[in-house]
Amino acid sequence: MVSELYKRELIELSHNPYHFGKPKKIFSSHETFNPLCGDKITVYQSIDPSKAIELWFESVSCIICSASASILMKHSEGMDLNDGLEFIKEVQNAINDGSLCNHKFPKALHCLEEINNYPSRITCATLPWKTAFELLK
């Protein structure tokens, strides 16, 4: 089972997610649905991505997906488009192979490290990242 520390962090992030909701101004959006568990997420880019990344999200999802989205919104904010796309791709790969702690990612991402031990939940953690990548590419 996911350690108590990480479980607490996931719950806290999902109860108070960063940039949750529809922004006042929407430059573009992309929605993704996971038919295996029912998670649905819409990611919004609120400004022209050629200026900087500023993502928001709405979701009907589990705490893993919501917490992962919150981390993505916070830690991609202000990145330029190329750096943001590279960051998103690297995090997605690290979640898939269970190597988040082996990179110089923000420590907030470490709460997703153990997800790799539960293969059916990896899609929950990567769904926001996949959605944001599709939106921004």
CORVEN-V978337 format. One line per field, one symbol per residue. phi: phi as a letter, one per 40 degrees, with the letter a starting at -180 (. if undefined). psi: psi as a letter, one per 40 degrees, with the letter a starting at -180 (. if undefined). A space follows every 10 residues. Layout:
phi = ???
psi = ???
This chain:
phi = .cdddccccc cccccbccfc hcccbbcaaa bbbbccbgcb bbbbbcbdcc cacabbabab accccccccd cddcccdgcc dcccccdccc cdccccbgbd ccbccdddcc ccdcddcbdc cdccccdccc ccccccc
psi = ihiddddddd dddddgihfh ihidhhdiih iihhedeehh ihhiheihee dihgiiiiig iidddddddd ddddeeheii dddddddddd ddddddeffd eeifiidded eededdegde eddddedddd dddddd.
